[in-house]
Amino acid sequence: MARKFFGTDGVRGRANTYPMTAEMALKLGAAAGRYFRKDQARHRVVIGKDTRLSGYMFENALTAGFTSTGMDVLLLSPVPTPAVGMLTTSMRADVGVMISASHNPHYDNGIKFFGPDGYKLSDEDEAAIEALLEEEIQPAQAQNIGRAKHIYDGKFRYNERVKSTLPNGMTLQGLKVVIDCANGAAYATAPEVLWELGAEVIPVGVSPNGFNINEGCGSTDVRTAAEAVVAHGADVGICLDGDADRVMVLDETGAVADGDQLMALLATRWAEEGRLKGGALVATVMSNLGLERHLDSHGIRLERTNVGDRYVVERMREGGYNLGGEQSGHIVMTDYATTGDGLVAGLQFLAAMKQLDKPASALVEQFERCPQLLENVRFEAGQSPLDDAAVKAAIADAEAALQGSGRLLIRKSGTEPLIRVMAECEDEAKLAQVVGSVVSAVQTATA
């Protein structure tokens, strides 16, 4: 079944604009509640959120929808997305929900669903929930309406799980760490975890006001954290996004290691230690060609998937792999979590610094990147620029120009109204020319 509302990571859009309205959230809650409530026994859902102002509205609407079908709701308040996956299983819930638009600005929001195993729902499950939206959902009888309850220790349960991912007996004493929480879901948890593990902590982006999530901070804008690293003489910086499921790492000079570099470090170390299951790393088509070459030189396969951490996880589960992720900083380690976890990934980097007794600058660049250029073109609702004949011709010409010397990837974003045009090529002049030609054609088609 095709999905109308669900994208690559749940339902997402501008808050209070269709489909991200309170009414739709209520319907989604009722549909998901009916889908997961298979019998008359008590069923439960856990709901987490990040720090967006609209999160309160969607939390209340989802609660109304779920309880109307007889589901009991456990409210976690602001917690990272991976905490929802973890608590869904540990609290024996039938479904988990995270209210977040991840790295997007405050005026966007989204609703992500997790199954009882703590993993994000499959395309088939999401399509089935959408189908229920078209029907009249049967409410529970009055005596069977669900209850709602606040769970105040959810973040502490998550903190303990995160700390357990460090090697036994290891502390972070002697490390000065800048932690940028993007004024998002990890604003309380991440600094606490690092401090409890012994690090000297310089917090950034820990004053959410409902509007400043991801604004000039976090994994999508590391400049503030980089300035703090240099100003405080810190050893390393860890930058999370709004829901803390992705990370960028900064060395002591402020230089950035993206998801590809972090995956290269972890994959080679785990392979040396005999921990890399299946001898492979799972990443998306966006990961740099240099990563693939680096892994190949170490006898490690790179398994590529469509863009979206859920597709990475699906391939990991199918093949029995335990490490995967995205260039954008989603690092998935199924030994520790069911989804990307920026804080756990950051701790793995800190563990490598301690174990190898090396500065961050010796670890942030694991391989030489193949020149890569990515440009985004925004389009309006109802437009289909990739169906335009001139765009198709420009793409064909670009592919012909790159044949044998690079690769081209054109795709529609699953989270924003954007066409993403990405190419890789050692010849940077040719790289700029082919990307520019495709971007120009798409801009003309959307004008």
C-alpha positions as CSV (number, residue, x, y, z in Angstrom):
1,M,0.0,0.0,0.0
2,A,1.2,3.5,-0.9
3,R,1.7,6.0,2.0
4,K,0.2,9.5,1.6
5,F,1.2,11.2,4.9
6,F,4.3,9.2,6.1
7,G,7.7,10.2,4.6
8,T,11.1,8.7,5.3
9,D,10.8,9.5,9.0
10,G,7.1,9.6,10.1
11,V,4.7,12.5,9.4
12,R,6.4,15.9,9.2
13,G,5.5,19.4,8.2
14,R,4.9,23.0,9.3
15,A,3.0,23.0,12.6
16,N,-0.6,24.0,12.4
17,T,-0.6,23.5,8.7
18,Y,-2.1,20.4,7.1
19,P,-1.2,17.6,7.7
20,M,0.6,18.7,10.9
21,T,-2.5,19.9,12.7
22,A,-3.9,19.0,16.1
23,E,-6.9,17.4,14.3
24,M,-4.6,15.1,12.2
25,A,-2.6,14.2,15.3
26,L,-5.7,13.2,17.1
27,K,-6.8,11.0,14.1
28,L,-3.3,9.5,13.9
29,G,-3.4,8.7,17.6
30,A,-6.8,7.0,17.2
31,A,-5.7,5.1,14.1
32,A,-2.5,3.9,15.6
33,G,-4.3,3.0,18.8
34,R,-6.9,1.0,16.9
35,Y,-4.2,-0.7,14.9
36,F,-2.1,-1.7,17.9
37,R,-4.9,-2.5,20.3
38,K,-5.6,-6.1,19.2
39,D,-7.9,-7.2,22.0
40,Q,-9.6,-6.0,25.2
41,A,-6.6,-6.3,27.4
42,R,-4.9,-3.1,28.6
43,H,-2.5,-1.6,26.1
44,R,-0.1,1.2,26.4
45,V,1.8,3.8,24.4
46,V,4.8,5.9,25.4
47,I,5.0,9.4,24.0
48,G,8.1,11.6,24.0
49,K,8.8,15.0,22.5
50,D,11.5,17.6,21.9
51,T,11.4,21.2,23.0
52,R,9.3,22.8,20.2
53,L,6.3,24.9,21.4
54,S,4.0,22.9,19.2
55,G,5.0,19.7,20.9
56,Y,2.5,20.4,23.8
57,M,-0.3,20.7,21.3
58,F,0.5,17.5,19.5
59,E,1.2,15.6,22.8
60,N,-2.3,16.5,24.0
61,A,-4.0,15.6,20.6
62,L,-2.2,12.3,20.4
63,T,-3.1,11.5,24.0
64,A,-6.8,12.2,23.2
65,G,-6.6,9.9,20.1
66,F,-4.9,7.0,21.9
67,T,-7.1,7.1,25.0
68,S,-10.2,7.3,22.9
69,T,-9.4,3.8,21.6
70,G,-8.6,2.4,25.0
71,M,-4.8,2.8,25.0
72,D,-3.1,3.9,28.2
73,V,-0.6,6.8,27.6
74,L,2.7,7.2,29.4
75,L,4.0,10.7,28.9
76,L,7.8,11.1,28.9
77,S,8.1,14.8,28.3
78,P,11.3,16.0,26.5
79,V,13.6,13.0,25.9
80,P,15.8,12.1,22.9
81,T,14.3,9.9,20.1
82,P,16.5,6.9,21.1
83,A,15.0,7.1,24.6
84,V,11.6,6.5,23.2
85,G,12.8,3.4,21.3
86,M,14.4,2.1,24.5
87,L,11.5,2.9,26.8
88,T,8.9,1.4,24.4
89,T,10.5,-2.0,25.0
90,S,11.5,-1.6,28.7
91,M,8.0,-0.4,29.6
92,R,6.4,-3.2,27.6
93,A,4.5,-0.7,25.5
94,D,2.7,-1.7,22.3
95,V,3.8,1.4,20.5
96,G,6.0,4.4,21.0
97,V,5.7,8.0,19.6
98,M,8.3,10.7,19.3
99,I,7.1,14.2,18.5
100,S,9.9,15.9,16.7
101,A,11.0,17.4,13.4
102,S,14.6,16.4,14.2
103,H,17.0,19.0,12.7
104,N,14.3,21.2,11.2
105,P,13.5,24.7,12.5
106,H,11.1,25.2,15.4
107,Y,8.1,26.0,13.2
108,D,8.2,22.4,11.8
109,N,7.2,19.3,13.7
110,G,6.7,15.6,13.1
111,I,5.3,12.4,14.6
112,K,7.4,9.2,14.5
113,F,6.1,5.8,15.5
114,F,8.0,2.9,17.1
115,G,6.7,-0.7,17.3
116,P,6.8,-2.8,20.4
117,D,10.3,-4.0,19.6
118,G,11.5,-0.4,19.8
119,Y,12.2,-0.1,16.0
120,K,10.5,2.4,13.7
121,L,7.5,1.1,11.9
122,S,7.8,-0.6,8.5
123,D,6.3,0.9,5.4
124,E,3.5,-1.7,5.6
125,D,2.6,-0.7,9.2
126,E,2.5,3.0,8.3
127,A,0.3,2.3,5.2
128,A,-2.1,0.3,7.4
129,I,-2.4,3.2,9.9
130,E,-3.0,5.6,7.0
131,A,-5.8,3.3,5.7
132,L,-7.5,3.5,9.1
133,L,-7.5,7.3,8.7
134,E,-10.0,6.9,5.9
135,E,-12.4,4.9,8.0
136,E,-14.6,5.8,10.9
137,I,-12.5,4.6,13.8
138,Q,-14.6,2.8,16.5
139,P,-14.0,4.4,19.9
140,A,-13.7,2.5,23.1
141,Q,-16.7,2.2,25.4
142,A,-16.8,4.8,28.1
143,Q,-15.6,2.3,30.8
144,N,-12.7,1.3,28.6
145,I,-11.2,4.8,27.8
146,G,-7.5,4.8,28.4
147,R,-5.7,6.7,31.2
148,A,-2.8,9.1,30.8
149,K,0.2,9.2,33.2
150,H,3.4,11.2,33.4
151,I,6.6,9.2,33.7
152,Y,9.1,11.5,35.4
153,D,12.1,9.2,35.5
154,G,12.3,8.3,31.8
155,K,15.4,10.4,31.1
156,F,17.2,8.9,34.1
157,R,16.5,5.4,32.8
158,Y,17.8,6.5,29.5
159,N,20.9,8.1,31.1
160,E,21.8,4.8,32.8
161,R,21.5,2.9,29.5
162,V,23.7,5.4,27.7
163,K,26.4,5.2,30.4
164,S,26.5,1.5,30.2
165,T,27.7,1.7,26.6
166,L,31.2,2.8,27.7
167,P,33.7,-0.1,28.3
168,N,33.5,-1.4,31.8
169,G,35.4,0.7,34.3
170,M,36.2,3.6,31.8
171,T,35.6,7.1,32.9
172,L,36.0,10.4,31.0
173,Q,38.2,12.0,33.7
174,G,40.8,14.3,32.1
175,L,38.6,15.2,29.1
176,K,37.1,18.7,28.7
177,V,34.0,18.3,26.5
178,V,31.8,20.9,24.8
179,I,28.3,19.4,24.4
180,D,25.9,21.3,22.1
181,C,22.4,20.1,22.6
182,A,20.8,22.3,19.9
183,N,18.3,23.6,22.6
184,G,16.6,20.3,22.0
185,A,15.5,17.1,23.5
186,A,18.9,16.2,25.1
187,Y,19.4,19.6,26.8
188,A,19.2,17.9,30.3
189,T,20.3,14.4,29.6
190,A,23.5,14.8,27.6
191,P,25.4,17.2,30.0
192,E,24.3,15.0,33.0
193,V,25.7,11.8,31.4
194,L,29.0,13.4,30.5
195,W,29.4,14.9,34.0
196,E,28.4,11.7,35.7
197,L,31.1,9.8,33.7
198,G,33.8,12.3,34.9
199,A,34.2,14.8,32.1
200,E,34.6,18.5,32.6
201,V,31.5,19.7,30.7
202,I,31.0,23.0,28.8
203,P,27.3,23.0,27.8
204,V,26.0,24.8,24.7
205,G,22.4,25.0,23.4
206,V,20.8,24.0,26.7
207,S,18.3,26.9,27.2
208,P,15.3,25.9,25.1
209,N,12.4,28.4,24.8
210,G,10.2,26.6,22.3
211,F,11.5,28.6,19.4
212,N,15.3,28.2,19.4
213,I,15.7,24.5,18.7
214,N,18.5,24.0,16.1
215,E,18.8,27.8,15.7
216,G,22.5,28.6,15.2
217,C,23.5,25.5,17.1
218,G,23.6,21.7,17.1
219,S,24.8,19.3,14.5
220,T,23.5,21.4,11.6
221,D,25.3,24.5,12.6
222,V,28.5,23.7,14.6
223,R,30.0,27.2,14.6
224,T,28.9,28.1,18.1
225,A,30.3,24.8,19.5
226,A,33.5,25.2,17.5
227,E,34.0,28.7,19.0
228,A,33.4,27.2,22.5
229,V,35.9,24.4,22.0
230,V,38.7,26.9,21.1
231,A,37.7,29.5,23.7
232,H,37.7,26.9,26.5
233,G,40.6,24.9,25.3
234,A,38.4,21.8,25.2
235,D,39.6,18.4,24.0
236,V,36.5,17.7,21.9
237,G,33.0,18.9,21.0
238,I,29.9,16.8,20.5
239,C,27.0,18.4,18.6
240,L,23.6,16.8,18.7
241,D,20.5,17.7,16.7
242,G,17.0,18.7,18.0
243,D,16.0,15.1,18.9
244,A,19.5,13.9,19.6
245,D,19.5,11.0,17.2
246,R,22.4,12.4,15.1
247,V,25.8,13.8,15.9
248,M,28.8,15.7,14.6
249,V,32.1,15.6,16.5
250,L,34.7,18.5,16.7
251,D,38.4,18.1,17.4
252,E,40.3,20.5,19.6
253,T,40.7,23.0,16.8
254,G,37.1,23.0,15.8
255,A,37.5,20.8,12.8
256,V,34.4,18.6,12.1
257,A,34.0,14.8,11.7
258,D,30.7,14.0,10.0
259,G,28.9,10.7,10.1
260,D,31.0,9.1,7.4
261,Q,34.2,9.8,9.3
262,L,32.7,8.5,12.6
263,M,31.4,5.3,10.8
264,A,34.9,4.8,9.3
265,L,36.5,5.0,12.8
266,L,34.0,2.7,14.4
267,A,33.9,0.2,11.6
268,T,37.7,-0.3,11.4
269,R,38.0,-0.5,15.2
270,W,35.2,-2.9,15.6
271,A,36.6,-5.0,12.7
272,E,40.0,-5.2,14.5
273,E,38.3,-6.2,17.7
274,G,36.2,-8.9,16.0
275,R,32.9,-7.0,16.8
276,L,31.8,-6.0,13.4
277,K,29.0,-8.4,12.5
278,G,28.9,-9.6,8.9
279,G,32.1,-7.7,8.0
280,A,30.1,-4.8,6.7
281,L,28.9,-1.3,7.4
282,V,25.5,-0.2,6.2
283,A,25.2,3.4,4.9
284,T,23.1,5.3,2.4
285,V,23.7,6.4,-1.2
286,M,24.7,9.8,0.2
287,S,27.9,8.5,1.9
288,N,31.1,9.7,0.4
289,L,32.9,7.5,-2.2
290,G,36.0,8.0,0.0
291,L,34.4,6.0,2.8
292,E,33.7,3.1,0.4
293,R,37.4,3.1,-0.7
294,H,38.6,3.3,2.9
295,L,36.5,0.4,4.0
296,D,37.5,-1.7,1.0
297,S,41.2,-1.2,1.9
298,H,40.4,-2.7,5.3
299,G,38.5,-5.6,3.9
300,I,35.1,-4.2,5.0
301,R,32.1,-4.1,2.7
302,L,29.9,-1.1,2.4
303,E,26.2,-1.9,2.0
304,R,24.3,1.1,0.6
305,T,20.6,1.8,1.1
306,N,18.1,4.6,0.3
307,V,18.3,7.8,2.3
308,G,16.8,7.5,5.8
309,D,18.0,5.9,8.9
310,R,15.0,3.6,9.0
311,Y,16.1,2.0,5.7
312,V,19.6,1.6,7.2
313,V,18.2,-0.1,10.2
314,E,16.0,-2.4,8.0
315,R,19.0,-3.5,6.0
316,M,21.0,-4.0,9.2
317,R,18.3,-6.3,10.6
318,E,17.9,-8.2,7.4
319,G,21.6,-8.9,7.1
320,G,22.4,-9.3,10.8
321,Y,24.8,-6.2,10.8
322,N,25.4,-4.1,13.9
323,L,26.8,-0.9,12.6
324,G,25.3,1.6,10.1
325,G,24.3,5.2,9.6
326,E,24.2,8.3,7.5
327,Q,26.7,11.0,6.5
328,S,24.3,13.5,8.3
329,G,25.3,11.9,11.6
330,H,22.8,9.2,12.3
331,I,25.0,6.4,13.7
332,V,23.1,3.2,14.4
333,M,24.7,0.6,16.7
334,T,22.1,-2.1,17.3
335,D,24.2,-3.6,20.1
336,Y,23.2,-0.5,22.1
337,A,20.0,1.1,20.5
338,T,17.2,0.5,18.0
339,T,17.8,3.8,16.2
340,G,20.4,6.5,15.7
341,D,21.8,7.8,19.0
342,G,24.0,10.9,18.9
343,L,25.1,10.7,22.5
344,V,26.0,7.1,22.4
345,A,28.0,7.7,19.2
346,G,29.7,10.6,20.8
347,L,30.7,8.4,23.8
348,Q,32.1,5.8,21.4
349,F,34.4,8.5,19.9
350,L,35.5,9.6,23.5
351,A,36.2,5.9,24.3
352,A,38.5,5.7,21.2
353,M,40.3,8.8,22.4
354,K,40.9,7.3,25.8
355,Q,41.8,3.8,24.6
356,L,44.2,5.0,21.9
357,D,45.5,7.9,24.0
358,K,45.1,10.2,21.0
359,P,43.7,13.7,20.6
360,A,40.5,14.2,18.7
361,S,42.4,15.7,15.8
362,A,44.1,12.3,15.2
363,L,40.7,10.6,14.8
364,V,38.3,13.0,13.1
365,E,39.8,12.4,9.6
366,Q,39.9,8.7,8.9
367,F,39.9,9.0,5.1
368,E,40.3,11.5,2.3
369,R,37.0,12.6,1.0
370,C,36.2,12.4,-2.7
371,P,35.0,15.9,-3.7
372,Q,31.3,16.0,-3.2
373,L,28.8,18.8,-4.0
374,L,25.2,18.9,-2.7
375,E,22.7,21.6,-3.6
376,N,19.0,21.8,-2.7
377,V,16.2,23.3,-4.8
378,R,12.9,24.1,-3.1
379,F,9.7,23.5,-4.9
380,E,6.0,24.3,-4.2
381,A,3.2,22.0,-3.3
382,G,1.8,20.3,-6.5
383,Q,5.0,20.7,-8.5
384,S,6.8,17.6,-9.8
385,P,10.1,19.0,-11.2
386,L,11.7,15.5,-11.7
387,D,9.0,14.7,-14.2
388,D,9.9,17.7,-16.4
389,A,11.4,16.8,-19.7
390,A,14.2,19.4,-19.5
391,V,15.2,18.2,-16.1
392,K,15.3,14.6,-17.3
393,A,17.5,15.7,-20.2
394,A,19.9,17.6,-17.9
395,I,20.2,14.6,-15.6
396,A,21.0,12.3,-18.5
397,D,23.7,14.7,-19.8
398,A,25.2,15.0,-16.3
399,E,25.3,11.2,-15.9
400,A,27.0,10.9,-19.3
401,A,29.6,13.5,-18.3
402,L,30.4,11.7,-15.0
403,Q,30.5,8.2,-16.4
404,G,33.6,6.4,-15.2
405,S,34.8,9.4,-13.2
406,G,32.1,9.9,-10.5
407,R,28.5,9.5,-9.6
408,L,25.3,11.6,-9.6
409,L,22.4,11.3,-7.2
410,I,19.1,13.2,-7.6
411,R,16.3,12.7,-5.1
412,K,13.3,14.3,-3.5
413,S,13.7,14.9,0.2
414,G,11.4,12.8,2.4
415,T,11.3,15.5,5.1
416,E,11.2,18.8,3.2
417,P,9.9,20.1,-0.1
418,L,13.4,20.0,-1.7
419,I,15.1,18.4,-4.7
420,R,18.6,17.3,-3.6
421,V,21.2,17.3,-6.3
422,M,24.5,15.6,-5.3
423,A,27.5,14.5,-7.3
424,E,31.0,13.2,-6.6
425,C,34.0,13.6,-8.9
426,E,37.7,14.0,-8.5
427,D,37.6,16.8,-11.1
428,E,36.1,19.6,-9.1
429,A,35.5,21.8,-12.2
430,K,33.4,19.1,-13.8
431,L,31.7,18.5,-10.5
432,A,30.5,22.1,-10.3
433,Q,29.5,22.1,-13.9
434,V,27.2,19.0,-13.7
435,V,25.6,19.9,-10.5
436,G,25.0,23.5,-11.7
437,S,23.4,22.3,-14.9
438,V,20.9,20.0,-13.1
439,V,20.2,22.7,-10.5
440,S,19.5,25.2,-13.2
441,A,17.1,22.9,-15.0
442,V,15.2,22.2,-11.7
443,Q,15.0,25.9,-10.8
444,T,13.6,26.6,-14.3
445,A,11.0,23.9,-13.9
446,T,9.9,25.3,-10.5
447,A,9.9,28.9,-11.5
